[in-house]
Amino acid sequence: MSDSDDNANNLPDGQMENGHISVDSQFNFSRERHSGTNQASDQFDIDLPTSHRYLGKLDNVTGYTFYDDGEVATLAAIQTNTLVFPGFTLPLVLNNDLEINMLQRHTSKKNAFVLLTPDKTFKGFFTYGVIMEIFETHLRNSVLYLKARSRQRCRLVPGKEIKTLIGDLYQVTVEVMLEPPPTSPLCNTQLNSLKIRKLFNCTEYREFYKYRKFRLFHLSQFPLASWVYDKHEICFLHHKLVNALSNYYLIEFIPDDPVQLSYWFVQNFQLRHEERLRIMVLRTAVERLRLELKYLNMKRLICCAKCDAEIAQHSNVFPMSKDGVQSNYCNPEGYVFETVTVSKATNFTLFGSPSAQFSWFPGYSWTIMHCKMCSSHLGWKFSSVNLKPAVFYGLAKSGFDIKIVKEESEVL
């Protein structure tokens, strides 16, 4: 079944469209287009969404406290339904004066807060989170706009109270988890005399095969086959995951650093919530990459979270942002949407008229998407008369689930 643009319904004047106000805004960066003009289409600049220009002009914030591994800190915390890994950005809009004052008071010295995510039941807090650095902010018309970057992973200290400050703002005590340096499985199991003469540790995949015979000298001391140890080498896992991901994503968007790749995978590959939480717990990049390779081999569909209607296939996912196919965006009401961009979608209807107000993709107008079967909110259709692609869809992570399709051999 295909999309149904003809079924779009107009909202009453003055009504808010999914939190987007239907009035002229000073943050509308798109230019008015006339249907009669015949202009050549330009390719959309994927750097634009990463700047979150819809928030307006923000002021730079300097200074960040870097915590040591195992250090315990008491910080303000914010709960959202999104999941952010180190290196990625979270935009926020706060409209409540009490929340704004409380957050500013708790972040005035350290410019940092903890981002909490729901557990697998969505009824409580997950034990692990991330420390976010506030790097841009601005208070305008009693509304606080800010951007924060995920810096370090952490976990809630058992037995410590999660104190509610106001609304979704809390005070928590966390233990910082630094990323341990990657090591070879052979580094602590070989004779020193052999280690000096024959190299065994490889940081790049081309070295992995260049020094293959040297590794075999070391491995000859042990009963297991060499491929068992290969599967625990970070350069081997990185190479294998990048090759597999190249079937879905452009190679230039995939990180070269194995640690960053293990985080990038969670932010971009379509995983179920419990799968993402399972990866978040793992301490090392090797553990994460091994589990991600397992998840990568499972065929997946994007389905409505309420009625399981198929909305898109994994092959329809494509990047409209330099950060990847999946990014966090915020609407004027302060709701954060983890959004996946796809080139094709099905089983949906459109609700309301196209609007360019507070658009996450400058130059595009958005229209609300509802599930054709159950009418639940799925995301937005983005359209432009002068940019390529002319149409794409932003699916809200809160509106869909990932269905794992079992192959015939698995079913039997």
HUWORA-V590261 format. One record per pair of residues at least 12 apart in sequence whose ideal C-beta (glycine too) atoms are under 8 Angstrom apart, sorted by the first residue. I is the first residue (numbers start at 1). J is the second residue. Records with the same first field share a line. If there is no record, write none. Layout:
I=J ; J
//
This chain:
1=346 ; 347 ; 372
2=346
3=345 ; 346 ; 348 ; 349 ; 350 ; 381
4=348 ; 349 ; 350 ; 372
5=350
7=349 ; 350
8=349 ; 350 ; 351 ; 352 ; 353 ; 367
9=351 ; 352
10=352 ; 353
11=351 ; 352 ; 353
16=333
17=352 ; 355 ; 368
18=331 ; 368 ; 377 ; 380
19=331 ; 332 ; 333 ; 335
20=331 ; 332 ; 355 ; 357 ; 358 ; 366
21=332 ; 357 ; 358
22=355 ; 357
23=357
24=357
25=357 ; 358
26=56
27=53 ; 54 ; 55 ; 56 ; 357 ; 358
28=356 ; 357 ; 358 ; 359
29=53 ; 54 ; 359 ; 362 ; 363
30=356 ; 359 ; 362 ; 363 ; 364 ; 365 ; 384
31=363
33=385 ; 386
35=385
37=385
39=386
41=386 ; 387 ; 388 ; 390
42=386 ; 387 ; 388
43=387 ; 388
44=320 ; 361 ; 363 ; 364 ; 384 ; 387 ; 388 ; 389
46=319 ; 320 ; 321 ; 322
47=322
48=361 ; 362
49=320 ; 321 ; 322 ; 323 ; 327 ; 329 ; 360 ; 361
50=89 ; 321 ; 322 ; 323 ; 327
52=89 ; 91 ; 147 ; 329 ; 330 ; 360
53=362
54=329 ; 358 ; 359 ; 360 ; 362
55=91 ; 93 ; 138 ; 145 ; 147 ; 330
56=138 ; 140 ; 145
57=138
58=136 ; 137 ; 138 ; 145 ; 146 ; 147
59=136 ; 137 ; 138
60=135 ; 136
61=111 ; 134 ; 135 ; 136 ; 137
63=111
64=110 ; 111 ; 112 ; 133 ; 135 ; 151
65=110 ; 111 ; 112
66=151 ; 152
67=131 ; 152 ; 176
68=176 ; 178
69=176 ; 177 ; 178
70=175 ; 176
71=175 ; 176
72=157 ; 173 ; 174 ; 175 ; 176
73=173 ; 174 ; 176
74=171 ; 172 ; 173 ; 174
75=106 ; 110 ; 112 ; 113 ; 114 ; 131 ; 171 ; 172 ; 174
76=102 ; 103 ; 106 ; 107 ; 113 ; 114 ; 165 ; 169 ; 170 ; 171
77=113 ; 114 ; 115 ; 116 ; 129 ; 162 ; 169 ; 170 ; 171 ; 172
78=92 ; 103 ; 113 ; 114 ; 115 ; 116 ; 168 ; 169 ; 170
79=116 ; 117 ; 118 ; 125 ; 168 ; 170
80=115 ; 116 ; 117 ; 168 ; 336
81=117 ; 118 ; 122 ; 336 ; 338 ; 397 ; 398
82=115 ; 117 ; 328 ; 336 ; 337 ; 338 ; 397
83=117 ; 266 ; 273 ; 276 ; 277 ; 280 ; 338
84=115 ; 130 ; 132 ; 150 ; 267 ; 328
85=130 ; 150 ; 153 ; 263 ; 264 ; 266 ; 267 ; 280
86=130 ; 150 ; 151 ; 152 ; 153 ; 179 ; 263
87=149 ; 150 ; 260 ; 263 ; 264
88=149 ; 150 ; 263 ; 267 ; 323 ; 327 ; 328
89=147 ; 148 ; 149 ; 150 ; 323 ; 328
90=115 ; 132 ; 147 ; 148 ; 149 ; 150 ; 328 ; 336
91=145 ; 146 ; 147 ; 328 ; 329 ; 330 ; 336
92=144 ; 145 ; 146 ; 147 ; 148 ; 330 ; 334 ; 336
93=143 ; 144 ; 145 ; 330 ; 331 ; 332 ; 333 ; 334
94=143 ; 144 ; 146 ; 334
95=142 ; 143 ; 333 ; 334
96=166 ; 167
97=142
98=166 ; 167
99=166 ; 167 ; 168 ; 169
100=139 ; 142 ; 144
102=165 ; 166 ; 169
103=144 ; 169
104=144
106=165 ; 171
107=134
111=133 ; 134 ; 135
112=131 ; 132 ; 133 ; 134 ; 151
113=131 ; 132 ; 134 ; 148
114=129 ; 130 ; 131 ; 132 ; 154 ; 172 ; 174
115=129 ; 130 ; 131 ; 132 ; 148 ; 150
116=129 ; 170 ; 172
117=129 ; 277
118=273
119=277
120=273 ; 274 ; 277
122=273
125=156 ; 162
126=277 ; 280
127=155 ; 156 ; 281
128=153 ; 154 ; 155 ; 156 ; 177 ; 277 ; 280 ; 281
129=153 ; 154 ; 155 ; 156 ; 174
130=150 ; 151 ; 152 ; 153 ; 154
131=150 ; 151 ; 152 ; 153 ; 154 ; 174 ; 176
132=148 ; 149 ; 150 ; 151
133=148 ; 149 ; 150 ; 151
134=146 ; 147 ; 148
135=147 ; 148 ; 149
152=176 ; 177 ; 178
153=176 ; 177 ; 178 ; 179 ; 280
154=174 ; 175 ; 176 ; 177
155=174 ; 175 ; 177
156=172 ; 173 ; 174
157=173 ; 174 ; 175
160=172 ; 173
161=173
177=283
179=259 ; 284 ; 285
180=283 ; 284
182=234 ; 258 ; 259 ; 284 ; 285 ; 286
184=200 ; 201 ; 202 ; 233
185=229 ; 232 ; 233
186=200 ; 201 ; 215 ; 218 ; 219 ; 229
187=200 ; 201
189=222
190=218 ; 221
194=217 ; 218
195=218
198=214 ; 217 ; 218
199=211 ; 214
200=214 ; 215 ; 218
202=233 ; 235
203=235
204=235
205=235 ; 236 ; 238 ; 239
207=235
208=230 ; 233 ; 235 ; 236 ; 239
215=229
231=290
232=286 ; 290
234=258 ; 285 ; 286 ; 289
235=258
237=258 ; 286 ; 289 ; 290 ; 293
238=258 ; 261 ; 289
240=293
241=261 ; 265 ; 289 ; 292 ; 293 ; 296
242=254 ; 261
244=293 ; 296 ; 297
245=265 ; 269 ; 296
248=269 ; 314 ; 315 ; 317
249=268 ; 319 ; 324 ; 325
250=319
253=319 ; 322 ; 324
258=285 ; 289
259=285
261=285 ; 289
262=279 ; 285 ; 288 ; 289 ; 292
264=324
265=279 ; 288 ; 292
266=279 ; 280 ; 288 ; 292
267=323 ; 324 ; 326 ; 327
268=324 ; 325 ; 326
269=292 ; 295 ; 296
270=300 ; 302 ; 314 ; 317 ; 326 ; 340 ; 402
271=295 ; 402
272=401 ; 402 ; 404
275=295
278=291
279=291 ; 292
298=404 ; 405
299=314 ; 404 ; 405 ; 406 ; 407
300=314 ; 402 ; 403 ; 404 ; 405
301=313 ; 314 ; 402 ; 403 ; 405
302=314 ; 316 ; 317 ; 340 ; 342 ; 395 ; 400 ; 401 ; 402 ; 403
303=400 ; 401 ; 402 ; 403
304=347 ; 371 ; 373 ; 374 ; 376 ; 378 ; 399 ; 400 ; 401
305=376 ; 398 ; 399 ; 400 ; 401
306=371 ; 374 ; 376
307=371 ; 373 ; 374 ; 376
308=401 ; 403
309=347 ; 371 ; 372 ; 373 ; 374
310=346 ; 347 ; 403
311=345 ; 346 ; 347 ; 348 ; 371 ; 378 ; 395 ; 400
312=342 ; 344 ; 345 ; 346 ; 393 ; 395
313=344
316=342 ; 343 ; 344 ; 345
317=340 ; 341 ; 342
318=341 ; 342 ; 343 ; 392
319=341
320=341 ; 361 ; 382 ; 392 ; 394
321=341
325=340 ; 341
326=338 ; 339 ; 340 ; 341 ; 397
327=339
329=360
331=358
332=358
337=379 ; 396 ; 397 ; 398
338=396 ; 397 ; 398
339=360 ; 379 ; 394 ; 395 ; 396 ; 397
340=394 ; 395 ; 397 ; 400
341=392 ; 393 ; 394 ; 395
342=392 ; 393 ; 395
343=389 ; 392 ; 393
344=393
345=369 ; 378 ; 381 ; 393 ; 395
347=371 ; 372 ; 373
348=369 ; 370 ; 371 ; 372 ; 378
349=369 ; 370 ; 371 ; 372 ; 375
350=367 ; 368 ; 369 ; 370 ; 381
351=367 ; 368 ; 369 ; 370
352=367 ; 368
353=367
354=366 ; 367 ; 383
355=367
359=382
360=394
361=382 ; 394
363=384 ; 386 ; 387
364=382 ; 383 ; 384 ; 387
365=382 ; 383 ; 384
366=380 ; 381 ; 382 ; 394
367=380 ; 381 ; 383
368=380
369=381 ; 393 ; 395
371=399
376=399
377=396 ; 399
378=395 ; 396 ; 399 ; 400
379=393 ; 394 ; 395 ; 396 ; 399 ; 400
380=393 ; 394 ; 396
381=393
382=394
//
